[in-house]
Amino acid sequence: MAAMIVLIVIAFVLFAFAASGIKIVRPFQKGIVEQLGRYKATVEPGLKLIIPFIQNLTRVDMREQVIDVPPQEVITKDNVTVTVDAVIYFEPTDAQRLIYNVANFILAVTKLAQTNLRNVIGDMTLDNALTSRDNVNVSLREVLDDATDKWGVRVVRVEIQRIDPPADVMHAMHEQMKAERNRRAVVLEADGAREAAITRAEGQKQSVILASEAVRQQAILEAEGEAEAIRAVADAERYRQLTVAEGEAAAIRSVYGAIHDGDPTPDLLAVKYLEALGTVADGRATKIFLPADMSATLGSLGAIAELFTGDEPEGDGPEASARDAAPVEPEDLAG
């Protein structure tokens, strides 16, 4: 019975010894194996067997991690004290250097970030620090990445969470912002009034131009209408004159035909000629041109005059022909 108990104890000890030598490294970890206090190897994730009490395995988390840098007061280049809060994102790249090159990486990188944050913000004015956070982030990340490279860590990014100026500076900034916004409002209102005045002036200009154009078009149309009316009146008058002339010509032809058909005597023609001359010489004409061939007609007139006076004709010589061909004035015909 005692031997059985001893065997059970030995088996338990052996099992515990064997169990302590079985280690599991998870996928996001790497293992540092030490043998008798000295570095032996870096193992990858998986099931690992070590010799208990002789070898030791330390797991290192290789995932990206974040460190919150405590708020601290920083004096800017223009002597303004601000409170700055930042966060650091890093990921281990070498598990061996992370274990052996730095004792407390979290404390070391926090103090390093605070120191370099003072240097970076101290070289900037308050306005630049507030408006150039990206530049601060990039500068601080480059400094921390260079410093932590020997620790087997890569600084991925640094973000400034807050930059809090003092209360009086915040009040002055609010007043400045309010004044700037008021100035912008006044400028925008003035620009709006100017644009409105310009628009109204342009509208009035276009209105005057359109009104002038309308008056010009109206005048052109009226002038064209008057010209058309004048042309129509002239055409009507010309047509009337042509019609009257044609009527008079027809009447003359009719009279001439009637006279020709009646076979009048020279005496009758002379009498009608005198009646026509009396009508022509009614006092409205200043000069009358008679046909050049007046010898026969005047001869008939002389014969008629002799019939009334009882005198004989003086002859048919050249003087009588010249006398007969002399022009007759309207006053003589009217008398």
C-alpha positions as CSV (number, residue, x, y, z in Angstrom):
1,M,0.0,0.0,0.0
2,A,2.8,2.3,0.8
3,A,4.5,1.5,-2.4
4,M,1.3,2.3,-4.3
5,I,1.1,5.7,-2.7
6,V,4.8,6.4,-3.5
7,L,4.1,5.5,-7.2
8,I,1.1,7.8,-7.3
9,V,3.1,10.7,-5.9
10,I,5.9,10.1,-8.3
11,A,3.5,10.0,-11.2
12,F,1.9,13.2,-10.1
13,V,5.3,14.9,-9.8
14,L,6.3,13.7,-13.3
15,F,3.0,14.9,-14.7
16,A,3.3,18.3,-13.1
17,F,6.9,18.5,-14.3
18,A,5.9,17.6,-17.9
19,A,2.9,20.0,-17.8
20,S,5.1,22.9,-16.7
21,G,7.2,22.3,-19.8
22,I,4.3,22.7,-22.2
23,K,3.8,26.3,-23.4
24,I,1.3,27.8,-25.9
25,V,2.2,31.0,-27.8
26,R,-0.9,32.7,-29.3
27,P,-1.0,34.0,-32.9
28,F,-0.5,37.7,-31.9
29,Q,2.5,36.8,-29.6
30,K,6.1,35.8,-29.9
31,G,8.0,33.9,-27.2
32,I,11.5,34.7,-25.8
33,V,13.1,31.4,-24.6
34,E,15.8,31.7,-21.9
35,Q,18.0,28.9,-20.7
36,L,19.6,29.2,-17.3
37,G,19.2,33.0,-17.4
38,R,20.6,33.5,-20.9
39,Y,18.7,34.3,-24.2
40,K,18.3,31.2,-26.3
41,A,15.8,31.8,-29.1
42,T,12.6,33.7,-30.2
43,V,9.8,31.3,-31.0
44,E,6.8,31.8,-33.2
45,P,3.2,31.1,-32.2
46,G,2.1,27.6,-31.5
47,L,2.7,24.7,-29.0
48,K,6.2,24.9,-27.5
49,L,8.0,22.4,-25.1
50,I,10.7,23.7,-22.7
51,I,12.7,22.1,-19.9
52,P,11.1,23.1,-16.6
53,F,13.4,24.8,-14.1
54,I,16.0,25.1,-16.8
55,Q,14.3,27.0,-19.5
56,N,11.8,29.9,-19.3
57,L,9.5,31.3,-22.0
58,T,8.3,35.0,-21.9
59,R,5.4,36.0,-24.2
60,V,5.5,39.4,-26.0
61,D,2.3,41.0,-27.4
62,M,3.1,42.1,-31.0
63,R,-0.2,44.0,-31.6
64,E,-0.5,47.7,-32.0
65,Q,-1.1,49.4,-28.7
66,V,-1.9,52.9,-27.4
67,I,-0.5,55.0,-24.6
68,D,-2.3,58.0,-23.2
69,V,0.2,60.7,-22.4
70,P,-1.0,62.6,-19.2
71,P,-1.9,66.3,-19.7
72,Q,0.9,68.7,-19.1
73,E,1.5,72.4,-19.2
74,V,3.6,73.7,-22.1
75,I,4.8,77.3,-22.8
76,T,4.4,78.4,-26.4
77,K,6.8,80.6,-28.3
78,D,4.6,83.7,-27.5
79,N,4.7,82.9,-23.8
80,V,1.3,81.4,-23.4
81,T,0.9,78.5,-21.1
82,V,-1.3,75.8,-22.6
83,T,-2.3,72.3,-21.4
84,V,-1.6,69.6,-23.9
85,D,-2.9,66.0,-24.0
86,A,-1.8,63.4,-26.5
87,V,-1.9,59.7,-27.4
88,I,0.7,57.5,-28.9
89,Y,0.1,54.4,-31.1
90,F,3.0,52.0,-31.4
91,E,3.6,48.4,-32.4
92,P,6.6,46.1,-31.4
93,T,8.9,45.0,-34.2
94,D,11.5,43.1,-32.3
95,A,10.5,41.1,-29.2
96,Q,14.1,40.5,-28.1
97,R,15.0,44.2,-28.0
98,L,11.7,45.2,-26.4
99,I,12.5,42.8,-23.5
100,Y,16.2,43.4,-23.1
101,N,16.8,47.1,-24.2
102,V,14.3,48.9,-22.0
103,A,13.1,48.0,-18.5
104,N,9.7,49.8,-18.6
105,F,8.8,50.7,-22.1
106,I,5.4,52.4,-21.2
107,L,7.0,54.7,-18.7
108,A,10.0,55.4,-21.0
109,V,7.9,56.3,-24.1
110,T,5.5,58.4,-22.0
111,K,8.3,60.6,-20.6
112,L,9.9,60.8,-24.0
113,A,6.6,62.0,-25.5
114,Q,6.1,64.6,-22.8
115,T,9.6,66.0,-23.3
116,N,9.4,66.2,-27.0
117,L,5.9,67.6,-26.9
118,R,7.3,70.5,-24.8
119,N,10.0,71.1,-27.4
120,V,7.7,70.9,-30.4
121,I,5.0,73.2,-28.9
122,G,7.6,75.5,-27.4
123,D,8.8,76.4,-30.9
124,M,5.4,77.4,-32.1
125,T,3.1,80.3,-31.4
126,L,-0.4,79.7,-29.9
127,D,-2.2,80.3,-33.2
128,N,0.1,77.9,-35.0
129,A,-0.2,75.3,-32.4
130,L,-4.0,75.5,-32.5
131,T,-4.2,75.5,-36.3
132,S,-1.3,73.1,-37.2
133,R,-2.0,70.0,-35.2
134,D,-1.1,67.8,-38.1
135,N,2.4,69.4,-38.2
136,V,2.8,68.8,-34.5
137,N,1.7,65.2,-34.9
138,V,4.1,64.5,-37.7
139,S,7.0,66.2,-35.9
140,L,6.4,64.3,-32.7
141,R,6.0,61.0,-34.4
142,E,9.3,61.3,-36.2
143,V,11.1,62.2,-33.0
144,L,9.6,59.3,-31.0
145,D,10.1,56.8,-33.9
146,D,13.8,57.6,-34.1
147,A,14.2,57.3,-30.3
148,T,12.3,54.1,-29.9
149,D,13.9,52.2,-32.8
150,K,16.5,50.7,-30.6
151,W,13.8,49.4,-28.3
152,G,12.3,47.3,-31.1
153,V,9.2,49.5,-31.4
154,R,7.8,51.5,-34.2
155,V,5.7,54.6,-33.4
156,V,2.8,54.5,-35.8
157,R,1.2,57.9,-35.1
158,V,0.8,60.5,-32.5
159,E,-2.4,62.5,-32.0
160,I,-2.9,65.7,-30.0
161,Q,-6.1,65.3,-28.2
162,R,-6.4,68.8,-26.6
163,I,-4.6,72.1,-26.5
164,D,-6.3,74.2,-23.7
165,P,-5.2,77.8,-23.4
166,P,-5.9,79.7,-20.1
167,A,-9.3,81.1,-19.4
168,D,-8.4,84.7,-20.1
169,V,-6.8,83.7,-23.4
170,M,-9.8,81.7,-24.3
171,H,-12.1,84.7,-23.6
172,A,-9.8,87.0,-25.7
173,M,-9.9,84.4,-28.5
174,H,-13.7,84.3,-28.3
175,E,-13.9,88.1,-28.5
176,Q,-11.5,88.1,-31.4
177,M,-13.5,85.4,-33.2
178,K,-16.7,87.4,-32.5
179,A,-15.1,90.6,-33.9
180,E,-13.9,88.8,-36.9
181,R,-17.3,87.3,-37.6
182,N,-18.9,90.7,-37.2
183,R,-16.4,92.1,-39.6
184,R,-17.2,89.4,-42.1
185,A,-20.9,90.0,-41.7
186,V,-20.5,93.7,-42.3
187,V,-18.3,93.1,-45.3
188,L,-20.7,90.5,-46.7
189,E,-23.6,93.0,-46.1
190,A,-21.7,95.7,-47.9
191,D,-20.9,93.4,-50.8
192,G,-24.5,92.4,-51.0
193,A,-25.6,96.0,-51.1
194,R,-23.0,96.8,-53.8
195,E,-24.1,93.8,-55.9
196,A,-27.7,94.8,-55.5
197,A,-27.0,98.4,-56.6
198,I,-25.0,97.1,-59.5
199,T,-27.8,94.8,-60.5
200,R,-30.4,97.5,-60.2
201,A,-28.2,99.9,-62.3
202,E,-27.7,97.2,-64.9
203,G,-31.5,96.6,-65.0
204,Q,-32.2,100.3,-65.4
205,K,-29.6,100.5,-68.1
206,Q,-31.1,97.6,-70.0
207,S,-34.6,99.2,-69.5
208,V,-33.4,102.5,-71.0
209,I,-31.7,100.7,-73.8
210,L,-34.8,98.6,-74.6
211,A,-37.1,101.7,-74.3
212,S,-34.8,103.6,-76.8
213,E,-34.8,100.6,-79.1
214,A,-38.6,100.5,-78.9
215,V,-38.8,104.2,-79.7
216,R,-36.4,103.8,-82.6
217,Q,-38.3,100.8,-84.0
218,Q,-41.6,102.7,-83.6
219,A,-40.1,105.7,-85.5
220,I,-38.8,103.4,-88.2
221,L,-42.1,101.7,-88.5
222,E,-44.0,105.0,-88.6
223,A,-41.6,106.3,-91.2
224,E,-42.0,103.2,-93.3
225,G,-45.8,103.5,-92.9
226,E,-45.7,107.1,-94.0
227,A,-43.5,106.2,-97.0
228,E,-45.8,103.4,-98.0
229,A,-48.8,105.9,-97.7
230,I,-47.0,108.5,-99.8
231,R,-46.1,105.9,-102.4
232,A,-49.7,104.7,-102.4
233,V,-51.1,108.2,-102.8
234,A,-48.5,109.0,-105.5
235,D,-49.5,105.7,-107.3
236,A,-53.2,106.6,-106.9
237,E,-52.6,110.2,-108.2
238,R,-50.5,108.9,-111.1
239,Y,-53.2,106.3,-111.9
240,R,-55.9,109.0,-111.7
241,Q,-53.9,111.3,-114.0
242,L,-53.4,108.4,-116.4
243,T,-57.1,107.6,-116.3
244,V,-58.0,111.3,-116.8
245,A,-55.5,111.6,-119.7
246,E,-56.8,108.4,-121.2
247,G,-60.4,109.7,-120.8
248,E,-59.5,113.1,-122.3
249,A,-57.7,111.3,-125.2
250,A,-60.7,109.1,-125.7
251,A,-63.0,112.2,-125.6
252,I,-60.7,114.0,-128.1
253,R,-60.7,111.0,-130.3
254,S,-64.5,110.8,-130.1
255,V,-64.9,114.5,-130.9
256,Y,-62.4,114.2,-133.7
257,G,-64.2,111.3,-135.0
258,A,-67.5,113.1,-134.7
259,I,-66.1,116.1,-136.4
260,H,-64.5,114.0,-139.1
261,D,-67.7,112.1,-139.7
262,G,-69.8,115.4,-139.9
263,D,-67.5,116.8,-142.6
264,P,-67.4,120.4,-141.1
265,T,-66.7,123.5,-143.2
266,P,-63.6,125.6,-142.6
267,D,-65.8,128.4,-141.3
268,L,-67.3,126.1,-138.6
269,L,-63.9,124.9,-137.6
270,A,-62.7,128.5,-137.3
271,V,-65.6,129.4,-135.0
272,K,-65.0,126.4,-132.8
273,Y,-61.3,127.2,-132.7
274,L,-62.1,130.7,-131.5
275,E,-64.4,129.2,-128.8
276,A,-61.6,126.9,-127.7
277,L,-59.2,129.7,-127.5
278,G,-61.5,131.7,-125.4
279,T,-61.8,128.8,-123.0
280,V,-58.0,128.4,-122.8
281,A,-57.4,132.1,-122.4
282,D,-59.7,132.4,-119.4
283,G,-57.2,134.5,-117.5
284,R,-55.5,131.6,-115.5
285,A,-52.7,131.0,-118.1
286,T,-49.9,133.5,-118.5
287,K,-48.7,132.3,-121.9
288,I,-50.3,130.1,-124.6
289,F,-48.4,128.3,-127.4
290,L,-50.4,127.8,-130.5
291,P,-49.6,125.4,-133.3
292,A,-47.0,126.6,-135.8
293,D,-49.1,125.9,-138.8
294,M,-51.6,128.7,-138.3
295,S,-51.9,130.1,-141.8
296,A,-55.0,128.1,-142.9
297,T,-56.8,128.8,-139.6
298,L,-55.9,132.5,-139.6
299,G,-57.0,132.7,-143.2
300,S,-60.3,131.3,-142.2
301,L,-60.5,133.8,-139.3
302,G,-59.8,136.7,-141.8
303,A,-62.5,135.5,-144.1
304,I,-65.0,135.4,-141.2
305,A,-63.9,138.9,-140.2
306,E,-64.4,140.3,-143.7
307,L,-67.9,138.7,-143.7
308,F,-68.8,140.8,-140.7
309,T,-67.1,144.0,-141.8
310,G,-67.8,143.8,-145.5
311,D,-64.1,144.5,-146.4
312,E,-62.3,142.6,-149.1
313,P,-59.3,140.5,-148.4
314,E,-56.0,142.4,-149.0
315,G,-54.4,139.5,-150.8
316,D,-52.5,136.4,-150.2
317,G,-49.0,137.8,-150.3
318,P,-46.1,137.1,-148.0
319,E,-47.0,140.0,-145.7
320,A,-50.5,138.6,-145.3
321,S,-49.1,135.1,-144.6
322,A,-46.7,136.5,-142.0
323,R,-49.5,138.5,-140.4
324,D,-51.7,135.4,-140.4
325,A,-48.9,133.4,-138.8
326,A,-48.2,135.9,-136.0
327,P,-48.7,134.5,-132.4
328,V,-51.9,135.4,-130.7
329,E,-51.7,136.7,-127.1
330,P,-54.2,135.5,-124.5
331,E,-55.3,139.1,-123.8
332,D,-56.2,139.6,-127.5
333,L,-58.2,136.4,-127.5
334,A,-60.0,137.3,-124.3
335,G,-60.9,140.8,-125.7
